[in-house]
Amino acid sequence: MTTQKLASSVQGLQSSAIRELLKHSKMPGVISLGGGIPNPELFDHEGLKMAADAVLSTHFGEAFQYGLSEGYPALREAIQQLSADRGIQCAADDVVITSGSQQSLDILARALINPGDTVIVERPTYLAALQVFSLAQANIESVGTDGEGMIVDELEARVANKPVKAVYIVPTFGNPGGVTLSEARRKKLVELSKRYDFVIIEDDPYSEINYTDEVFRPLMAHAKAIGNQDNIVYTSTFSKILSPGTRVGWVIVPEWLKRAVVNLKQTTDLHTSTLSQLMTYEYLKTGRLPGQIAMIRDAYRHKYQLFASELEAELGDVLSFHKPKGGMFLWAKMNNGLNTTRWLEKTLSNGVVYVPGEFFYCNDPDYATLRMSFVTATDDQLKEAVKRLKASL
Ligand code: PMP
């Protein structure tokens, strides 16, 4: 009854299915392919300790004090440099520090979306982005993906028809699909955003976890050449390359959006934890991040290769998947049309969990799909997980 007192925008808000699943994954003996969480064994204990010591000895007063809503200036400068290495030319002033990309998405949705505005997402897409856009009361529509990422021709047919406010995309090693937008499609998407005047919300948490030698330039890196610098917003995070618990991410915004984003950041939480920002800044100063990224990439690539080959050997006839070029996820489809939401009960009783694909669709889900994360299980657990999946058929 009292739930009627809730704002209508939150009445339909569900707890993330993945967070619910994580509860099961903590049960003794259960192997989790569920949560998209980084492997904690790879956290750089020594480097983070050095950073923490430096913060306490040289920034003590500052670290425990309020800070600027835009973020700690020296960290914004360091992120500008990191962005330049990814091919993005921006000023430190264009960078706003957030409490993770999740907050960037929430702030951007509030800055851009009026109830009923259309936001286009990939099919499938990141579950928590769907939550953000539905909380903003957007009309969410989806465009299909294939091995080259979002099918941009399908998007063109849609945007040419009716106005669209924004396109949300994880172009590199996506979550959950693991797919990467091809270079030709990247250019076309940036061109379409110019021609049809919609904002691209580019979400890039995974691009550093690249298993290949190919370079995937962010959409924002194409903006200048295509003359579309006003319509692309880019968010990224230290969550997958350093630590998710510190909650430090950032958003790079065009001039017209800056004031609104900073004001929303201020009304949300004043600023991201000064302690976390300073630790991140001091960590970057140690010069250890590139080595840390290389180590994470090698470890995840190894796990991916092992897991994929086990899956192919044991379940190749019932399950198919695109081979991701990086990231943390393997997205698969059951060729026999098995409903993976129902199947989960069975696999859970056999001691293995994954995320059923249905949660990653804004409508009309494909129930035969599933997302598996291979980065936290040990090698032996990955092999055992495949055996348990097979036994659950
Ligand atoms: N976007 C995507 C696609 C993600 O997978 C995640 C993390 N699961 C986020 C955003 C949020 O990351 P953060 O920890 O930076 O808030």
Residues whose N, C-alpha, C, O or C-beta is under 5 A from the ligand:
A	BS01	PMP	G36 S99 G100 S101 Q102 Q103 Y126 V170 N175 D203 P205 T237 S239 P244 G249
